[in-house]
Amino acid sequence: MIPYGRQSVSQSDIDAVVDVLKSDFLAQGDVVPKFEQALCGYTKASHGIAVNSGTSALHIACLSLGLQQGDYLWTSSITFVASANCGRYCGAEIDFIDIDPDSWNIDVAQLKSKLEHARKSHKLPKILVVVHFAGLPADLKEIHQLSSEYGFHIIEDASHALGAEYLQGKVGNCQYSEITVFSFHPVKIITTGEGGMALTNDQKLANTMRLLSNHGITREVEQMPEKPEGPWCYQQIMLGFNYRMSEIHAALGLSQLARVETFLQRRRHIAQAYNAALAVLPLQTPWVCEDRLSSYHLYTIRLNCNNNPDLRNAAYQQLKDKGIGVQIHYIPVSHHHYYQQLGINTESFPEAEKYYAETLTLPCYPGLSDADQQYVVATLTDLLS
């Protein structure tokens, strides 16, 4: 089976992990800070907080911005559930924005219209989680302008978008957001096995997120509300979580980050080859825009099947039968039972519904061979012909 995504682990990655395993510290050593500093250097962000998953990073990002019961968090209708769940962890109400038919990211026109209605009903969001779907940056500049007008915070869910570029800057520089979150799951651009990181340019937010990720405990004397009893002293100053990243995971991430541009170059080469080969078929390939550069975490297409999921489903199964591990990214979050129970109306997001009925994710990862990609193209061509 050719998978839709797969990690690329080298001998240097293995050696980096083994070095940590032979060291004195498997947790809370100096490798995690080195990984944080390296990713900040790569993205040009000021502060990085490494944690045990992208979901944990989203959670502490929401908490640091004061999200709580009675508040609203909005996000894209097409994303993984973590983009919305982070708001529910804080007790907030969740709503979604329909997607743009070209980029498959948040539709800025729909967002503006929804904000206008929400202001009249006093239900404006406190946080908007902006998803860079499949690695293509959303229109951050326009969304940031809306945040200034309507008073909401922006968290970039860049789980797909490490190495992506927007207006010639790396995603993660937080130029148009308070916090950017990355994921290092095995199928992402780089992996730590499991892991994530929150980046910010705000010192106060960074301090809060670091506390939240470590039980709310500090060893910094200047942060302690009470005089420490001695040099051994630590104090819990807020309710936090054990979201720390281990030295083992950070060592893998730091080693992988050294090859991130090689990974990106290969992913973009694969995407360009797909774009050229699939241009004659009855389908829509990922949007290409001059002011942004995708990381191509996913290579998703939309079949021209007139919103008929039976045709997409048949193509999905036939490709699977041929040994090609296609996938569906994503089921709209509003479809899930949990959000149905909260009263979310799927009919409010018609473009997301059309997208879901037509989408397929094709294999795209650095280790995909040219021969395997040609087999995917030939098989899909035969099916659609």
C-alpha positions as CSV (number, residue, x, y, z in Angstrom):
1,M,0.0,0.0,0.0
2,I,1.3,3.4,-0.9
3,P,0.3,5.6,2.1
4,Y,-1.0,9.2,1.7
5,G,1.7,10.3,4.1
6,R,4.7,8.9,5.9
7,Q,7.6,10.1,8.1
8,S,11.1,10.2,6.7
9,V,13.6,9.1,9.4
10,S,17.4,9.1,8.7
11,Q,20.3,7.6,10.5
12,S,21.2,11.1,11.8
13,D,17.7,11.2,13.4
14,I,18.3,7.9,15.0
15,D,21.7,8.9,16.2
16,A,20.3,12.1,17.7
17,V,17.7,10.1,19.7
18,V,20.3,7.6,20.8
19,D,22.6,10.4,22.1
20,V,19.8,11.6,24.3
21,L,19.0,8.0,25.5
22,K,22.7,7.7,26.6
23,S,22.6,11.1,28.3
24,D,21.7,12.0,31.9
25,F,18.4,13.8,30.9
26,L,15.5,12.2,29.2
27,A,13.3,15.0,30.3
28,Q,13.8,18.7,31.2
29,G,17.3,18.9,29.9
30,D,18.8,21.3,27.3
31,V,17.5,19.7,24.0
32,V,14.0,21.0,24.3
33,P,15.1,24.6,24.6
34,K,17.5,24.1,21.7
35,F,14.6,22.8,19.6
36,E,12.5,25.8,20.6
37,Q,15.2,28.2,19.7
38,A,15.9,26.5,16.4
39,L,12.3,26.7,15.3
40,C,12.1,30.4,16.4
41,G,15.2,31.0,14.3
42,Y,13.6,29.3,11.3
43,T,10.3,31.2,11.5
44,K,11.6,34.5,13.0
45,A,9.2,34.2,16.0
46,S,10.4,35.5,19.4
47,H,9.3,32.7,21.7
48,G,8.6,28.9,21.3
49,I,7.0,26.6,23.8
50,A,7.4,22.9,22.9
51,V,4.7,20.5,24.1
52,N,3.6,16.9,23.7
53,S,1.1,17.5,20.8
54,G,-0.3,20.2,18.5
55,T,-3.6,19.8,20.4
56,S,-1.9,20.7,23.7
57,A,-0.4,23.7,22.0
58,L,-3.8,24.9,20.8
59,H,-5.2,24.4,24.4
60,I,-2.6,26.5,26.1
61,A,-2.8,29.1,23.4
62,C,-6.6,29.5,24.1
63,L,-6.1,29.6,27.8
64,S,-3.3,32.2,27.6
65,L,-5.7,34.4,25.7
66,G,-8.3,34.1,28.4
67,L,-10.8,32.0,26.6
68,Q,-13.5,30.7,29.1
69,Q,-17.1,29.7,29.5
70,G,-19.4,32.2,27.8
71,D,-16.9,33.1,25.1
72,Y,-17.0,32.1,21.4
73,L,-14.3,30.5,19.3
74,W,-14.7,30.3,15.6
75,T,-12.7,28.2,13.1
76,S,-12.8,26.7,9.7
77,S,-15.5,24.2,8.8
78,I,-12.9,22.0,7.1
79,T,-10.2,21.0,9.6
80,F,-9.3,18.3,12.1
81,V,-11.4,18.4,15.3
82,A,-8.6,19.7,17.4
83,S,-9.0,23.2,15.9
84,A,-12.4,23.3,17.5
85,N,-11.9,21.1,20.5
86,C,-9.4,23.4,22.0
87,G,-12.2,25.9,22.6
88,R,-14.4,23.3,24.2
89,Y,-11.7,22.4,26.7
90,C,-12.0,26.0,27.9
91,G,-15.8,25.9,28.1
92,A,-16.3,28.2,25.1
93,E,-19.0,27.9,22.5
94,I,-17.9,26.9,19.0
95,D,-19.0,28.1,15.5
96,F,-17.5,27.6,12.1
97,I,-16.8,29.7,8.9
98,D,-17.5,28.2,5.5
99,I,-14.5,27.7,3.2
100,D,-13.4,29.5,0.1
101,P,-14.1,27.4,-3.0
102,D,-10.6,28.0,-4.4
103,S,-8.2,27.9,-1.5
104,W,-10.3,25.7,0.8
105,N,-9.3,27.9,3.7
106,I,-11.6,30.3,5.6
107,D,-13.7,32.4,3.3
108,V,-12.9,35.9,4.3
109,A,-16.1,37.4,2.8
110,Q,-18.2,34.8,4.7
111,L,-16.2,35.7,7.9
112,K,-16.8,39.4,7.5
113,S,-20.6,38.8,6.9
114,K,-20.8,36.6,10.0
115,L,-18.9,39.1,12.1
116,E,-21.4,41.8,11.1
117,H,-24.3,39.7,12.3
118,A,-22.5,38.6,15.4
119,R,-21.8,42.2,16.5
120,K,-25.5,43.0,16.3
121,S,-26.3,40.0,18.5
122,H,-23.4,40.6,20.9
123,K,-21.9,37.2,20.0
124,L,-18.6,38.1,18.5
125,P,-15.8,35.5,18.9
126,K,-13.0,36.0,21.4
127,I,-10.7,33.8,19.3
128,L,-10.5,32.9,15.6
129,V,-8.5,29.8,14.9
130,V,-7.2,30.3,11.3
131,V,-6.3,27.0,9.7
132,H,-3.7,26.8,7.0
133,F,-5.4,23.9,5.3
134,A,-3.0,21.3,3.6
135,G,-0.2,23.8,4.1
136,L,-1.5,26.7,2.1
137,P,-1.6,29.9,4.2
138,A,-4.9,31.6,4.7
139,D,-5.4,35.3,3.9
140,L,-3.9,36.5,7.1
141,K,-3.6,40.1,6.3
142,E,-7.3,40.6,5.6
143,I,-8.2,38.5,8.6
144,H,-5.9,40.6,10.8
145,Q,-7.6,43.7,9.6
146,L,-11.0,42.3,10.6
147,S,-9.6,41.4,14.0
148,S,-8.6,45.0,14.6
149,E,-12.2,46.1,13.6
150,Y,-14.1,43.4,15.5
151,G,-11.7,42.8,18.5
152,F,-10.9,39.1,18.3
153,H,-7.6,37.3,18.8
154,I,-6.0,35.2,16.1
155,I,-4.4,31.8,16.6
156,E,-2.9,30.3,13.5
157,D,-3.4,26.5,13.4
158,A,-0.3,25.9,11.2
159,S,-0.2,22.1,11.9
160,H,0.0,21.6,8.2
161,A,2.1,24.6,7.3
162,L,5.7,24.4,8.7
163,G,7.8,26.0,6.0
164,A,4.9,27.6,4.1
165,E,5.3,31.3,3.2
166,Y,2.9,34.2,3.2
167,L,3.9,37.6,1.7
168,Q,7.5,36.3,1.6
169,G,7.5,35.6,5.4
170,K,7.6,32.1,7.0
171,V,4.4,31.0,8.6
172,G,5.0,31.1,12.3
173,N,6.5,34.6,12.4
174,C,3.2,35.8,14.1
175,Q,3.1,39.0,12.1
176,Y,-0.6,38.8,11.8
177,S,-1.5,36.7,14.9
178,E,-0.9,36.4,18.6
179,I,0.1,32.7,18.5
180,T,1.0,30.2,15.8
181,V,0.7,26.4,16.6
182,F,2.6,23.6,14.8
183,S,2.1,19.9,15.0
184,F,4.9,17.3,14.7
185,H,2.8,14.2,14.2
186,P,4.6,11.5,12.0
187,V,2.8,12.6,8.7
188,K,3.5,16.3,9.2
189,I,6.4,18.3,7.6
190,I,8.8,17.2,10.4
191,T,8.1,14.8,13.2
192,T,8.9,14.3,16.8
193,G,6.8,11.2,17.0
194,E,4.1,13.1,18.8
195,G,4.6,16.8,19.7
196,G,3.8,20.4,19.0
197,M,4.9,23.9,19.6
198,A,3.3,27.3,20.2
199,L,5.1,30.4,18.9
200,T,4.5,34.0,19.8
201,N,6.1,37.4,19.8
202,D,4.5,38.3,23.1
203,Q,6.6,37.7,26.2
204,K,3.6,37.6,28.6
205,L,1.8,35.0,26.5
206,A,4.9,33.0,26.2
207,N,5.4,33.0,30.0
208,T,1.8,32.0,30.6
209,M,1.9,29.1,28.0
210,R,5.1,27.8,29.5
211,L,3.5,27.8,33.0
212,L,0.4,26.1,31.6
213,S,2.4,23.4,30.0
214,N,4.3,22.6,33.2
215,H,1.6,22.1,35.9
216,G,1.5,25.9,36.5
217,I,4.8,25.6,38.3
218,T,7.7,28.1,38.3
219,R,11.2,27.9,39.6
220,E,11.8,31.6,38.6
221,V,12.1,33.7,41.8
222,E,10.7,36.8,40.0
223,Q,7.5,34.9,39.1
224,M,6.9,33.6,42.7
225,P,4.2,35.4,44.6
226,E,5.8,34.3,47.9
227,K,9.4,34.4,49.1
228,P,11.0,31.0,48.3
229,E,12.1,29.0,51.3
230,G,15.4,28.0,49.6
231,P,17.1,27.3,46.3
232,W,15.2,24.0,46.1
233,C,11.9,25.8,46.1
234,Y,9.3,25.8,43.3
235,Q,5.8,27.2,43.5
236,Q,2.6,26.4,41.6
237,I,1.1,29.7,40.7
238,M,-1.8,28.6,38.4
239,L,-3.6,25.4,37.4
240,G,-1.6,23.9,34.6
241,F,-1.0,20.6,32.8
242,N,1.7,18.1,32.1
243,Y,2.1,18.9,28.5
244,R,5.9,18.9,28.4
245,M,7.9,17.6,25.5
246,S,10.6,15.0,26.3
247,E,14.2,15.4,25.4
248,I,13.9,12.3,23.2
249,H,11.1,13.8,21.1
250,A,12.9,17.2,20.9
251,A,16.1,15.5,19.7
252,L,14.2,13.9,16.8
253,G,12.6,17.2,16.0
254,L,15.8,19.2,16.1
255,S,17.5,16.7,13.8
256,Q,14.5,16.7,11.4
257,L,14.4,20.5,11.3
258,A,17.9,20.5,9.8
259,R,16.4,18.8,6.7
260,V,13.1,20.7,6.6
261,E,14.0,22.6,3.3
262,T,14.9,19.3,1.7
263,F,11.5,17.9,2.7
264,L,9.7,21.0,1.4
265,Q,11.5,20.9,-1.9
266,R,10.5,17.3,-2.5
267,R,6.9,17.9,-1.5
268,R,6.7,20.9,-3.9
269,H,8.3,18.9,-6.7
270,I,5.6,16.1,-6.1
271,A,2.8,18.7,-6.1
272,Q,4.1,20.3,-9.3
273,A,4.3,16.9,-11.0
274,Y,0.7,16.1,-9.9
275,N,-0.5,19.6,-11.1
276,A,0.9,19.0,-14.6
277,A,-0.2,15.4,-14.9
278,L,-3.7,15.9,-13.6
279,A,-4.5,19.1,-15.5
280,V,-6.4,17.2,-18.3
281,L,-8.6,15.3,-15.8
282,P,-12.1,16.3,-14.6
283,L,-10.9,17.5,-11.2
284,Q,-9.7,20.6,-9.3
285,T,-6.1,20.6,-8.1
286,P,-4.8,22.7,-5.1
287,W,-4.9,26.5,-5.6
288,V,-1.6,28.2,-6.5
289,C,-1.3,31.9,-5.5
290,E,1.5,34.3,-6.1
291,D,1.6,35.8,-2.6
292,R,1.8,32.5,-0.7
293,L,3.7,29.2,-0.9
294,S,2.2,26.0,0.3
295,S,4.2,23.4,2.3
296,Y,2.0,20.7,0.7
297,H,1.5,18.7,3.9
298,L,-1.5,17.2,2.0
299,Y,-2.1,17.0,-1.8
300,T,-5.9,17.2,-2.0
301,I,-8.0,17.2,-5.1
302,R,-11.7,17.7,-5.8
303,L,-13.4,15.4,-8.3
304,N,-15.9,17.0,-10.7
305,C,-18.7,14.8,-9.5
306,N,-21.5,17.4,-9.2
307,N,-21.6,17.1,-5.4
308,N,-22.3,13.4,-5.6
309,P,-20.3,11.6,-2.9
310,D,-21.1,8.1,-4.4
311,L,-18.8,8.9,-7.3
312,R,-16.0,10.1,-4.9
313,N,-16.6,7.1,-2.7
314,A,-16.3,4.7,-5.6
315,A,-13.0,6.4,-6.7
316,Y,-11.7,6.1,-3.1
317,Q,-12.5,2.4,-2.9
318,Q,-11.1,1.6,-6.3
319,L,-7.8,3.4,-5.6
320,K,-7.6,1.6,-2.3
321,D,-8.1,-1.7,-4.1
322,K,-5.2,-0.8,-6.4
323,G,-2.9,-0.4,-3.4
324,I,-3.1,3.5,-3.1
325,G,-3.7,4.7,0.4
326,V,-5.9,7.7,-0.5
327,Q,-7.7,9.5,2.4
328,I,-10.4,12.1,3.0
329,H,-9.3,15.4,4.6
330,Y,-11.6,16.2,6.3
331,I,-15.1,15.3,7.4
332,P,-16.6,18.7,8.3
333,V,-16.3,19.1,12.1
334,S,-20.0,20.0,12.2
335,H,-20.8,16.4,11.0
336,H,-19.4,14.8,14.1
337,H,-21.9,13.5,16.7
338,Y,-20.4,15.6,19.4
339,Y,-21.0,18.9,17.5
340,Q,-24.3,17.8,16.3
341,Q,-25.4,17.4,19.9
342,L,-24.3,21.0,20.5
343,G,-26.7,22.1,17.8
344,I,-24.3,23.0,15.0
345,N,-26.2,23.1,11.7
346,T,-24.3,21.5,8.8
347,E,-26.5,23.3,6.2
348,S,-24.9,26.6,7.3
349,F,-21.7,25.6,5.5
350,P,-22.7,24.7,1.9
351,E,-19.2,25.0,0.4
352,A,-17.8,22.7,3.0
353,E,-20.5,20.2,2.2
354,K,-19.6,20.3,-1.5
355,Y,-15.9,20.0,-0.8
356,Y,-16.5,17.0,1.5
357,A,-18.5,15.2,-1.2
358,E,-15.7,15.6,-3.8
359,T,-12.4,15.6,-2.0
360,L,-9.6,13.0,-2.1
361,T,-6.1,13.2,-0.7
362,L,-3.4,11.6,-2.9
363,P,0.0,10.3,-1.6
364,C,2.5,13.1,-1.0
365,Y,5.5,12.7,1.3
366,P,9.3,13.1,0.8
367,G,9.9,9.3,0.4
368,L,7.3,8.9,-2.4
369,S,9.2,7.7,-5.5
370,D,8.7,9.0,-9.0
371,A,7.6,5.5,-10.0
372,D,4.9,5.3,-7.3
373,Q,3.7,8.8,-8.1
374,Q,3.4,7.8,-11.8
375,Y,1.4,4.7,-10.8
376,V,-1.0,6.9,-8.7
377,V,-1.5,9.2,-11.7
378,A,-1.9,6.4,-14.2
379,T,-4.4,4.6,-11.9
380,L,-6.5,7.7,-11.3
381,T,-6.4,8.6,-15.0
382,D,-7.7,5.1,-15.9
383,L,-10.5,5.4,-13.3
384,L,-11.6,8.9,-14.5
385,S,-11.4,8.1,-18.1
